[in-house]
Amino acid sequence: MNVSDRELRVKPINNGTVIDHIESGQALNVLKILGIGSHSKTVVSLLMNVPSGAMGAKDVVKVEGRELDPEEVDTIALISPRATINIIRNYEVAEKFRVGMPRKVVGIIKCGNPNCISNSNEPVSSKFMVESADPVLLRCSYCEFVLDKNIADNLL
Ligand SMILES: [Zn+2]
């Protein structure tokens, strides 16, 4: 363990989920995707701009007392395709996997077409089909609007 590892290490969590290798600057958007906001009681640790050999810099999010399921975390692939998920049980990494691109994204991304029914007052959740993972290309299931950039800016 080198000096920077020691300095950066925060208290290990007992049970929960560690989301590692988040693109630098996307940690807060990851929390948004997971529905963790200011009213949440969940204990969350954020590390931003951590030096990373593979990525230059990365963000890390630790969510205590909650295991995120793969479907829930896969949406993170839209903004951080290299993110890895570590499920922690009793201070040990019980499961480790990389996020995978979901086939559809419901209720998380806002359609860029202002006339889309998902942007009206109707009780309709936004819904996109993932047509391409690299580069990311999403198509609205209601109006066919294509979203292929600034996806993080369109988070609901
Ligand atoms: Zn639409």
Backbone and ligand atoms as CSV (ligand in chain L), in Angstrom:
chain,resi,resn,atom,element,x,y,z
A,1,MET,N,N,0.850,-1.205,0.000
A,1,MET,CA,C,0.000,0.000,0.000
A,1,MET,C,C,0.877,1.243,0.000
A,2,ASN,N,N,0.716,2.117,-0.969
A,2,ASN,CA,C,1.543,3.315,-0.992
A,2,ASN,C,C,0.891,4.450,-0.196
A,3,VAL,N,N,1.595,5.565,-0.117
A,3,VAL,CA,C,1.136,6.662,0.743
A,3,VAL,C,C,-0.248,7.160,0.329
A,4,SER,N,N,-0.456,7.325,-0.984
A,4,SER,CA,C,-1.741,7.899,-1.388
A,4,SER,C,C,-2.896,6.941,-1.064
A,5,ASP,N,N,-2.650,5.642,-1.148
A,5,ASP,CA,C,-3.693,4.691,-0.759
A,5,ASP,C,C,-4.097,4.888,0.702
A,6,ARG,N,N,-3.073,5.030,1.551
A,6,ARG,CA,C,-3.374,5.206,2.976
A,6,ARG,C,C,-4.143,6.493,3.219
A,7,GLU,N,N,-3.698,7.560,2.567
A,7,GLU,CA,C,-4.350,8.848,2.791
A,7,GLU,C,C,-5.795,8.838,2.316
A,8,LEU,N,N,-6.027,8.123,1.240
A,8,LEU,CA,C,-7.351,8.176,0.633
A,8,LEU,C,C,-8.325,7.188,1.247
A,9,ARG,N,N,-7.794,6.232,1.967
A,9,ARG,CA,C,-8.656,5.185,2.496
A,9,ARG,C,C,-9.641,5.756,3.509
A,10,VAL,N,N,-10.895,5.477,3.323
A,10,VAL,CA,C,-11.875,5.869,4.334
A,10,VAL,C,C,-12.301,4.607,5.067
A,11,LYS,N,N,-12.970,4.783,6.161
A,11,LYS,CA,C,-13.369,3.661,6.991
A,11,LYS,C,C,-14.111,2.625,6.137
A,12,PRO,N,N,-13.675,1.362,6.213
A,12,PRO,CA,C,-14.378,0.338,5.438
A,12,PRO,C,C,-15.814,0.196,5.935
A,13,ILE,N,N,-16.714,-0.181,5.035
A,13,ILE,CA,C,-18.101,-0.312,5.463
A,13,ILE,C,C,-18.385,-1.759,5.828
A,14,ASN,N,N,-19.333,-1.935,6.732
A,14,ASN,CA,C,-19.715,-3.250,7.222
A,14,ASN,C,C,-20.561,-3.980,6.172
A,15,ASN,N,N,-21.652,-3.366,5.802
A,15,ASN,CA,C,-22.536,-3.927,4.780
A,15,ASN,C,C,-22.979,-2.807,3.856
A,16,GLY,N,N,-23.054,-3.118,2.576
A,16,GLY,CA,C,-23.514,-2.093,1.644
A,16,GLY,C,C,-22.935,-2.314,0.262
A,17,THR,N,N,-22.862,-1.228,-0.499
A,17,THR,CA,C,-22.395,-1.303,-1.875
A,17,THR,C,C,-21.357,-0.214,-2.127
A,18,VAL,N,N,-20.259,-0.593,-2.757
A,18,VAL,CA,C,-19.261,0.385,-3.187
A,18,VAL,C,C,-19.280,0.428,-4.712
A,19,ILE,N,N,-19.509,1.609,-5.239
A,19,ILE,CA,C,-19.480,1.797,-6.693
A,19,ILE,C,C,-18.156,2.470,-7.016
A,20,ASP,N,N,-17.288,1.733,-7.703
A,20,ASP,CA,C,-15.922,2.196,-7.971
A,20,ASP,C,C,-15.767,2.495,-9.464
A,21,HIS,N,N,-14.696,3.173,-9.800
A,21,HIS,CA,C,-14.378,3.500,-11.194
A,21,HIS,C,C,-15.477,4.303,-11.883
A,22,ILE,N,N,-16.092,5.199,-11.121
A,22,ILE,CA,C,-17.058,6.129,-11.719
A,22,ILE,C,C,-16.255,7.206,-12.451
A,23,GLU,N,N,-16.723,7.605,-13.628
A,23,GLU,CA,C,-16.038,8.668,-14.358
A,23,GLU,C,C,-15.918,9.891,-13.453
A,24,SER,N,N,-14.751,10.493,-13.439
A,24,SER,CA,C,-14.512,11.656,-12.598
A,24,SER,C,C,-15.561,12.733,-12.874
A,25,GLY,N,N,-16.188,13.221,-11.797
A,25,GLY,CA,C,-17.202,14.274,-11.938
A,25,GLY,C,C,-18.627,13.757,-11.994
A,26,GLN,N,N,-18.812,12.424,-12.029
A,26,GLN,CA,C,-20.161,11.863,-12.181
A,26,GLN,C,C,-20.747,11.313,-10.877
A,27,ALA,N,N,-20.027,11.450,-9.762
A,27,ALA,CA,C,-20.508,10.832,-8.514
A,27,ALA,C,C,-21.889,11.339,-8.108
A,28,LEU,N,N,-22.121,12.636,-8.243
A,28,LEU,CA,C,-23.420,13.170,-7.828
A,28,LEU,C,C,-24.535,12.685,-8.751
A,29,ASN,N,N,-24.212,12.511,-10.033
A,29,ASN,CA,C,-25.210,11.957,-10.958
A,29,ASN,C,C,-25.507,10.500,-10.640
A,30,VAL,N,N,-24.500,9.777,-10.164
A,30,VAL,CA,C,-24.728,8.390,-9.745
A,30,VAL,C,C,-25.728,8.360,-8.585
A,31,LEU,N,N,-25.562,9.263,-7.627
A,31,LEU,CA,C,-26.515,9.320,-6.513
A,31,LEU,C,C,-27.922,9.619,-7.019
A,32,LYS,N,N,-28.009,10.502,-7.999
A,32,LYS,CA,C,-29.305,10.859,-8.578
A,32,LYS,C,C,-29.964,9.633,-9.207
A,33,ILE,N,N,-29.172,8.869,-9.958
A,33,ILE,CA,C,-29.697,7.659,-10.593
A,33,ILE,C,C,-30.203,6.680,-9.545
A,34,LEU,N,N,-29.498,6.598,-8.415
A,34,LEU,CA,C,-29.895,5.653,-7.373
A,34,LEU,C,C,-30.996,6.206,-6.484
A,35,GLY,N,N,-31.438,7.425,-6.771
A,35,GLY,CA,C,-32.536,7.998,-5.994
A,35,GLY,C,C,-32.114,8.401,-4.596
A,36,ILE,N,N,-30.825,8.670,-4.423
A,36,ILE,CA,C,-30.334,9.097,-3.109
A,36,ILE,C,C,-30.209,10.615,-3.131
A,37,GLY,N,N,-31.074,11.273,-2.362
A,37,GLY,CA,C,-31.080,12.734,-2.354
A,37,GLY,C,C,-30.964,13.273,-0.951
A,38,SER,N,N,-31.257,14.548,-0.810
A,38,SER,CA,C,-31.049,15.202,0.488
A,38,SER,C,C,-31.990,14.662,1.566
A,39,HIS,N,N,-33.099,14.037,1.165
A,39,HIS,CA,C,-34.027,13.510,2.162
A,39,HIS,C,C,-33.727,12.058,2.524
A,40,SER,N,N,-32.732,11.497,1.869
A,40,SER,CA,C,-32.409,10.101,2.108
A,40,SER,C,C,-31.737,9.929,3.466
A,41,LYS,N,N,-32.063,8.824,4.141
A,41,LYS,CA,C,-31.445,8.529,5.444
A,41,LYS,C,C,-30.207,7.633,5.279
A,42,THR,N,N,-29.955,7.212,4.051
A,42,THR,CA,C,-28.836,6.319,3.792
A,42,THR,C,C,-27.507,7.014,4.096
A,43,VAL,N,N,-26.582,6.275,4.723
A,43,VAL,CA,C,-25.241,6.817,4.944
A,43,VAL,C,C,-24.435,6.615,3.662
A,44,VAL,N,N,-23.960,7.711,3.090
A,44,VAL,CA,C,-23.259,7.663,1.811
A,44,VAL,C,C,-21.913,8.366,1.948
A,45,SER,N,N,-20.861,7.746,1.436
A,45,SER,CA,C,-19.555,8.406,1.362
A,45,SER,C,C,-19.231,8.661,-0.098
A,46,LEU,N,N,-18.714,9.840,-0.373
A,46,LEU,CA,C,-18.335,10.209,-1.735
A,46,LEU,C,C,-16.840,10.480,-1.777
A,47,LEU,N,N,-16.175,9.903,-2.744
A,47,LEU,CA,C,-14.788,10.273,-3.012
A,47,LEU,C,C,-14.761,10.801,-4.437
A,48,MET,N,N,-14.236,11.995,-4.614
A,48,MET,CA,C,-14.228,12.568,-5.951
A,48,MET,C,C,-12.800,12.859,-6.383
A,49,ASN,N,N,-12.537,12.613,-7.677
A,49,ASN,CA,C,-11.225,12.897,-8.258
A,49,ASN,C,C,-10.083,12.157,-7.556
A,50,VAL,N,N,-10.341,10.898,-7.243
A,50,VAL,CA,C,-9.302,10.046,-6.661
A,50,VAL,C,C,-8.332,9.649,-7.773
A,51,PRO,N,N,-7.021,9.798,-7.552
A,51,PRO,CA,C,-6.087,9.348,-8.587
A,51,PRO,C,C,-6.275,7.858,-8.882
A,52,SER,N,N,-6.302,7.517,-10.164
A,52,SER,CA,C,-6.504,6.126,-10.567
A,52,SER,C,C,-5.521,5.787,-11.666
A,53,GLY,N,N,-4.825,4.680,-11.493
A,53,GLY,CA,C,-3.851,4.288,-12.496
A,53,GLY,C,C,-4.474,4.118,-13.858
A,54,ALA,N,N,-5.629,3.455,-13.913
A,54,ALA,CA,C,-6.257,3.142,-15.193
A,54,ALA,C,C,-6.997,4.328,-15.792
A,55,MET,N,N,-7.537,5.192,-14.953
A,55,MET,CA,C,-8.449,6.218,-15.452
A,55,MET,C,C,-7.931,7.638,-15.294
A,56,GLY,N,N,-6.783,7.813,-14.650
A,56,GLY,CA,C,-6.311,9.171,-14.369
A,56,GLY,C,C,-6.935,9.686,-13.088
A,57,ALA,N,N,-8.251,9.842,-13.110
A,57,ALA,CA,C,-8.986,10.214,-11.902
A,57,ALA,C,C,-10.337,9.529,-11.959
A,58,LYS,N,N,-10.873,9.235,-10.794
A,58,LYS,CA,C,-12.165,8.558,-10.740
A,58,LYS,C,C,-12.926,9.037,-9.519
A,59,ASP,N,N,-14.202,8.731,-9.482
A,59,ASP,CA,C,-15.026,8.973,-8.298
A,59,ASP,C,C,-15.431,7.622,-7.716
A,60,VAL,N,N,-15.685,7.604,-6.422
A,60,VAL,CA,C,-16.133,6.386,-5.738
A,60,VAL,C,C,-17.310,6.756,-4.842
A,61,VAL,N,N,-18.349,5.937,-4.845
A,61,VAL,CA,C,-19.505,6.159,-3.973
A,61,VAL,C,C,-19.698,4.922,-3.107
A,62,LYS,N,N,-19.829,5.123,-1.791
A,62,LYS,CA,C,-20.108,4.016,-0.872
A,62,LYS,C,C,-21.479,4.231,-0.257
A,63,VAL,N,N,-22.317,3.242,-0.390
A,63,VAL,CA,C,-23.675,3.310,0.146
A,63,VAL,C,C,-23.769,2.273,1.259
A,64,GLU,N,N,-23.995,2.719,2.479
A,64,GLU,CA,C,-23.998,1.784,3.608
A,64,GLU,C,C,-25.382,1.189,3.851
A,65,GLY,N,N,-25.380,-0.083,4.241
A,65,GLY,CA,C,-26.608,-0.739,4.665
A,65,GLY,C,C,-27.585,-1.020,3.551
A,66,ARG,N,N,-27.140,-0.952,2.329
A,66,ARG,CA,C,-28.059,-1.173,1.223
A,66,ARG,C,C,-27.322,-1.885,0.097
A,67,GLU,N,N,-27.885,-2.988,-0.385
A,67,GLU,CA,C,-27.316,-3.674,-1.542
A,67,GLU,C,C,-28.082,-3.253,-2.778
A,68,LEU,N,N,-27.376,-2.698,-3.735
A,68,LEU,CA,C,-28.016,-2.271,-4.970
A,68,LEU,C,C,-28.044,-3.467,-5.910
A,69,ASP,N,N,-29.188,-3.708,-6.540
A,69,ASP,CA,C,-29.224,-4.866,-7.434
A,69,ASP,C,C,-28.722,-4.483,-8.822
A,70,PRO,N,N,-28.311,-5.495,-9.603
A,70,PRO,CA,C,-27.671,-5.208,-10.902
A,70,PRO,C,C,-28.546,-4.352,-11.822
A,71,GLU,N,N,-29.844,-4.604,-11.840
A,71,GLU,CA,C,-30.722,-3.815,-12.710
A,71,GLU,C,C,-30.670,-2.340,-12.303
A,72,GLU,N,N,-30.636,-2.132,-10.998
A,72,GLU,CA,C,-30.631,-0.763,-10.484
A,72,GLU,C,C,-29.344,-0.029,-10.864
A,73,VAL,N,N,-28.230,-0.741,-10.792
A,73,VAL,CA,C,-26.958,-0.069,-11.053
A,73,VAL,C,C,-26.631,0.033,-12.542
A,74,ASP,N,N,-27.266,-0.787,-13.373
A,74,ASP,CA,C,-26.889,-0.780,-14.781
A,74,ASP,C,C,-27.112,0.568,-15.442
A,75,THR,N,N,-28.061,1.342,-14.944
A,75,THR,CA,C,-28.288,2.663,-15.527
A,75,THR,C,C,-27.043,3.536,-15.396
A,76,ILE,N,N,-26.221,3.233,-14.392
A,76,ILE,CA,C,-24.980,3.983,-14.206
A,76,ILE,C,C,-24.079,3.841,-15.430
A,77,ALA,N,N,-24.224,2.743,-16.157
A,77,ALA,CA,C,-23.417,2.529,-17.369
A,77,ALA,C,C,-23.610,3.647,-18.384
A,78,LEU,N,N,-24.777,4.293,-18.361
A,78,LEU,CA,C,-25.043,5.377,-19.307
A,78,LEU,C,C,-24.065,6.531,-19.125
A,79,ILE,N,N,-23.629,6.756,-17.898
A,79,ILE,CA,C,-22.736,7.887,-17.637
A,79,ILE,C,C,-21.348,7.440,-17.186
A,80,SER,N,N,-21.207,6.169,-16.805
A,80,SER,CA,C,-19.910,5.647,-16.370
A,80,SER,C,C,-19.767,4.188,-16.761
A,81,PRO,N,N,-19.484,3.928,-18.039
A,81,PRO,CA,C,-19.484,2.545,-18.521
A,81,PRO,C,C,-18.441,1.644,-17.874
A,82,ARG,N,N,-17.418,2.242,-17.242
A,82,ARG,CA,C,-16.379,1.408,-16.632
A,82,ARG,C,C,-16.599,1.177,-15.142
A,83,ALA,N,N,-17.726,1.644,-14.609
A,83,ALA,CA,C,-17.969,1.528,-13.166
A,83,ALA,C,C,-18.037,0.062,-12.743
A,84,THR,N,N,-17.522,-0.217,-11.539
A,84,THR,CA,C,-17.606,-1.566,-10.975
A,84,THR,C,C,-18.385,-1.503,-9.665
A,85,ILE,N,N,-19.098,-2.589,-9.382
A,85,ILE,CA,C,-19.946,-2.666,-8.201
A,85,ILE,C,C,-19.362,-3.704,-7.262
A,86,ASN,N,N,-19.176,-3.329,-6.015
A,86,ASN,CA,C,-18.730,-4.263,-4.988
A,86,ASN,C,C,-19.807,-4.338,-3.921
A,87,ILE,N,N,-20.374,-5.520,-3.729
A,87,ILE,CA,C,-21.341,-5.711,-2.651
A,87,ILE,C,C,-20.551,-6.158,-1.419
A,88,ILE,N,N,-20.694,-5.425,-0.335
A,88,ILE,CA,C,-19.928,-5.707,0.889
A,88,ILE,C,C,-20.837,-6.354,1.933
A,89,ARG,N,N,-20.384,-7.488,2.442
A,89,ARG,CA,C,-21.085,-8.119,3.560
A,89,ARG,C,C,-20.051,-8.448,4.628
A,90,ASN,N,N,-20.317,-7.966,5.837
A,90,ASN,CA,C,-19.412,-8.250,6.951
A,90,ASN,C,C,-17.964,-7.863,6.625
A,91,TYR,N,N,-17.808,-6.674,6.056
A,91,TYR,CA,C,-16.506,-6.084,5.715
A,91,TYR,C,C,-15.778,-6.798,4.576
A,92,GLU,N,N,-16.384,-7.820,3.981
A,92,GLU,CA,C,-15.728,-8.518,2.879
A,92,GLU,C,C,-16.464,-8.219,1.572
A,93,VAL,N,N,-15.714,-8.235,0.461
A,93,VAL,CA,C,-16.361,-8.101,-0.843
A,93,VAL,C,C,-17.032,-9.435,-1.166
A,94,ALA,N,N,-18.359,-9.457,-1.113
A,94,ALA,CA,C,-19.101,-10.696,-1.343
A,94,ALA,C,C,-19.368,-10.908,-2.831
A,95,GLU,N,N,-19.551,-9.799,-3.557
A,95,GLU,CA,C,-19.795,-9.891,-4.996
A,95,GLU,C,C,-19.153,-8.693,-5.653
A,96,LYS,N,N,-18.620,-8.920,-6.856
A,96,LYS,CA,C,-18.013,-7.828,-7.593
A,96,LYS,C,C,-18.387,-7.994,-9.056
A,97,PHE,N,N,-18.901,-6.956,-9.667
A,97,PHE,CA,C,-19.224,-7.045,-11.083
A,97,PHE,C,C,-19.152,-5.657,-11.714
A,98,ARG,N,N,-19.101,-5.655,-13.025
A,98,ARG,CA,C,-19.051,-4.402,-13.752
A,98,ARG,C,C,-20.464,-4.054,-14.213
A,99,VAL,N,N,-20.758,-2.769,-14.289
A,99,VAL,CA,C,-22.091,-2.397,-14.768
A,99,VAL,C,C,-22.249,-2.847,-16.219
A,100,GLY,N,N,-23.467,-3.186,-16.586
A,100,GLY,CA,C,-23.764,-3.560,-17.966
A,100,GLY,C,C,-24.810,-2.615,-18.507
A,101,MET,N,N,-24.761,-2.366,-19.809
A,101,MET,CA,C,-25.705,-1.424,-20.385
A,101,MET,C,C,-27.119,-2.010,-20.332
A,102,PRO,N,N,-28.087,-1.295,-19.776
A,102,PRO,CA,C,-29.463,-1.818,-19.740
A,102,PRO,C,C,-30.067,-1.804,-21.139
A,103,ARG,N,N,-31.144,-2.562,-21.340
A,103,ARG,CA,C,-31.817,-2.560,-22.647
A,103,ARG,C,C,-32.818,-1.423,-22.730
A,104,LYS,N,N,-33.361,-1.052,-21.581
A,104,LYS,CA,C,-34.258,0.101,-21.567
A,104,LYS,C,C,-34.055,0.882,-20.283
A,105,VAL,N,N,-34.448,2.146,-20.338
A,105,VAL,CA,C,-34.255,3.053,-19.211
A,105,VAL,C,C,-35.592,3.738,-18.954
A,106,VAL,N,N,-36.191,3.466,-17.801
A,106,VAL,CA,C,-37.535,3.976,-17.516
A,106,VAL,C,C,-37.517,4.954,-16.343
A,107,GLY,N,N,-38.075,6.150,-16.587
A,107,GLY,CA,C,-38.304,7.092,-15.490
A,107,GLY,C,C,-37.066,7.777,-14.952
A,108,ILE,N,N,-35.964,7.742,-15.690
A,108,ILE,CA,C,-34.713,8.285,-15.164
A,108,ILE,C,C,-34.173,9.421,-16.030
A,109,ILE,N,N,-34.397,9.306,-17.347
A,109,ILE,CA,C,-33.865,10.290,-18.291
A,109,ILE,C,C,-35.038,11.058,-18.908
A,110,LYS,N,N,-34.873,12.376,-19.001
A,110,LYS,CA,C,-35.919,13.215,-19.579
A,110,LYS,C,C,-35.787,13.234,-21.103
A,111,CYS,N,N,-36.926,13.094,-21.787
A,111,CYS,CA,C,-36.912,13.171,-23.251
A,111,CYS,C,C,-36.597,14.602,-23.682
A,112,GLY,N,N,-35.780,14.731,-24.721
A,112,GLY,CA,C,-35.380,16.047,-25.196
A,112,GLY,C,C,-36.422,16.734,-26.058
A,113,ASN,N,N,-37.511,16.044,-26.370
A,113,ASN,CA,C,-38.590,16.632,-27.175
A,113,ASN,C,C,-39.631,17.247,-26.244
A,114,PRO,N,N,-39.748,18.589,-26.231
A,114,PRO,CA,C,-40.670,19.224,-25.291
A,114,PRO,C,C,-42.133,18.807,-25.514
A,115,ASN,N,N,-42.463,18.352,-26.730
A,115,ASN,CA,C,-43.847,17.957,-27.012
A,115,ASN,C,C,-44.112,16.479,-26.719
A,116,CYS,N,N,-43.103,15.767,-26.225
A,116,CYS,CA,C,-43.269,14.340,-25.934
A,116,CYS,C,C,-44.287,14.153,-24.807
A,117,ILE,N,N,-45.093,13.086,-24.894
A,117,ILE,CA,C,-46.109,12.850,-23.863
A,117,ILE,C,C,-45.470,12.657,-22.489
A,118,SER,N,N,-44.224,12.186,-22.469
A,118,SER,CA,C,-43.563,11.990,-21.170
A,118,SER,C,C,-43.165,13.328,-20.530
A,119,ASN,N,N,-43.227,14.416,-21.311
A,119,ASN,CA,C,-42.949,15.745,-20.748
A,119,ASN,C,C,-44.232,16.528,-20.478
A,120,SER,N,N,-45.400,15.879,-20.675
A,120,SER,CA,C,-46.675,16.563,-20.442
A,120,SER,C,C,-47.104,16.335,-19.001
A,121,ASN,N,N,-48.290,16.783,-18.661
A,121,ASN,CA,C,-48.798,16.568,-17.304
A,121,ASN,C,C,-49.398,15.182,-17.137
A,122,GLU,N,N,-49.415,14.406,-18.215
A,122,GLU,CA,C,-49.937,13.045,-18.107
A,122,GLU,C,C,-49.029,12.223,-17.203
A,123,PRO,N,N,-49.624,11.274,-16.491
A,123,PRO,CA,C,-48.799,10.417,-15.610
A,123,PRO,C,C,-48.071,9.334,-16.414
A,124,VAL,N,N,-47.144,9.752,-17.237
A,124,VAL,CA,C,-46.397,8.834,-18.106
A,124,VAL,C,C,-44.915,8.938,-17.783
A,125,SER,N,N,-44.297,7.815,-17.399
A,125,SER,CA,C,-42.856,7.828,-17.134
A,125,SER,C,C,-42.093,7.854,-18.449
A,126,SER,N,N,-40.974,8.543,-18.464
A,126,SER,CA,C,-40.135,8.528,-19.659
A,126,SER,C,C,-39.635,7.098,-19.884
A,127,LYS,N,N,-39.446,6.755,-21.146
A,127,LYS,CA,C,-38.981,5.400,-21.455
A,127,LYS,C,C,-38.118,5.435,-22.707
A,128,PHE,N,N,-36.912,4.946,-22.564
A,128,PHE,CA,C,-35.991,4.896,-23.702
A,128,PHE,C,C,-35.531,3.468,-23.929
A,129,MET,N,N,-35.385,3.097,-25.187
A,129,MET,CA,C,-34.724,1.845,-25.527
A,129,MET,C,C,-33.263,2.185,-25.841
A,130,VAL,N,N,-32.352,1.338,-25.370
A,130,VAL,CA,C,-30.936,1.546,-25.647
A,130,VAL,C,C,-30.636,0.900,-27.000
A,131,GLU,N,N,-30.374,1.706,-28.005
A,131,GLU,CA,C,-30.118,1.165,-29.345
A,131,GLU,C,C,-28.645,0.887,-29.567
A,132,SER,N,N,-27.787,1.616,-28.870
A,132,SER,CA,C,-26.352,1.403,-29.018
A,132,SER,C,C,-25.692,1.740,-27.695
A,133,ALA,N,N,-24.698,0.909,-27.329
A,133,ALA,CA,C,-24.030,1.106,-26.046
A,133,ALA,C,C,-22.759,1.937,-26.191
A,134,ASP,N,N,-22.101,1.851,-27.340
A,134,ASP,CA,C,-20.834,2.556,-27.523
A,134,ASP,C,C,-20.710,3.025,-28.956
A,135,PRO,N,N,-21.005,4.283,-29.272
A,135,PRO,CA,C,-21.427,5.302,-28.312
A,135,PRO,C,C,-22.880,5.080,-27.865
A,136,VAL,N,N,-23.222,5.663,-26.733
A,136,VAL,CA,C,-24.574,5.488,-26.196
A,136,VAL,C,C,-25.588,6.194,-27.091
A,137,LEU,N,N,-26.638,5.446,-27.455
A,137,LEU,CA,C,-27.710,6.037,-28.253
A,137,LEU,C,C,-29.036,5.525,-27.700
A,138,LEU,N,N,-29.855,6.454,-27.222
A,138,LEU,CA,C,-31.154,6.107,-26.647
A,138,LEU,C,C,-32.261,6.636,-27.546
A,139,ARG,N,N,-33.334,5.833,-27.695
A,139,ARG,CA,C,-34.470,6.308,-28.486
A,139,ARG,C,C,-35.724,6.287,-27.628
A,140,CYS,N,N,-36.412,7.425,-27.588
A,140,CYS,CA,C,-37.645,7.543,-26.802
A,140,CYS,C,C,-38.696,6.583,-27.355
A,141,SER,N,N,-39.329,5.824,-26.461
A,141,SER,CA,C,-40.326,4.840,-26.887
A,141,SER,C,C,-41.642,5.492,-27.291
A,142,TYR,N,N,-41.850,6.755,-26.955
A,142,TYR,CA,C,-43.111,7.436,-27.298
A,142,TYR,C,C,-42.984,8.249,-28.574
A,143,CYS,N,N,-41.890,9.037,-28.692
A,143,CYS,CA,C,-41.823,9.989,-29.811
A,143,CYS,C,C,-40.622,9.738,-30.710
A,144,GLU,N,N,-39.818,8.711,-30.429
A,144,GLU,CA,C,-38.680,8.353,-31.277
A,144,GLU,C,C,-37.517,9.342,-31.201
A,145,PHE,N,N,-37.618,10.310,-30.301
A,145,PHE,CA,C,-36.511,11.264,-30.137
A,145,PHE,C,C,-35.238,10.495,-29.797
A,146,VAL,N,N,-34.122,10.885,-30.413
A,146,VAL,CA,C,-32.847,10.209,-30.165
A,146,VAL,C,C,-31.983,11.063,-29.241
A,147,LEU,N,N,-31.508,10.430,-28.202
A,147,LEU,CA,C,-30.633,11.097,-27.240
A,147,LEU,C,C,-29.283,10.399,-27.318
A,148,ASP,N,N,-28.236,11.127,-27.704
A,148,ASP,CA,C,-26.930,10.478,-27.825
A,148,ASP,C,C,-25.812,11.287,-27.199
A,149,LYS,N,N,-26.145,12.434,-26.623
A,149,LYS,CA,C,-25.118,13.152,-25.877
A,149,LYS,C,C,-25.760,13.934,-24.742
A,150,ASN,N,N,-24.934,14.432,-23.833
A,150,ASN,CA,C,-25.430,15.154,-22.658
A,150,ASN,C,C,-26.451,14.340,-21.881
A,151,ILE,N,N,-26.241,13.040,-21.823
A,151,ILE,CA,C,-27.199,12.190,-21.131
A,151,ILE,C,C,-27.267,12.555,-19.646
A,152,ALA,N,N,-26.113,12.855,-19.052
A,152,ALA,CA,C,-26.105,13.230,-17.633
A,152,ALA,C,C,-26.937,14.492,-17.392
A,153,ASP,N,N,-26.964,15.397,-18.380
A,153,ASP,CA,C,-27.736,16.636,-18.222
A,153,ASP,C,C,-29.230,16.387,-18.286
A,154,ASN,N,N,-29.628,15.235,-18.824
A,154,ASN,CA,C,-31.054,14.941,-18.975
A,154,ASN,C,C,-31.588,14.025,-17.877
A,155,LEU,N,N,-30.787,13.826,-16.834
A,155,LEU,CA,C,-31.285,13.014,-15.720
A,155,LEU,C,C,-32.452,13.723,-15.054
A,156,LEU,N,N,-33.502,12.969,-14.761
A,156,LEU,CA,C,-34.666,13.565,-14.091
A,156,LEU,C,C,-34.384,13.786,-12.614
L,1,ZN,ZN,ZN,-40.067,11.423,-26.198
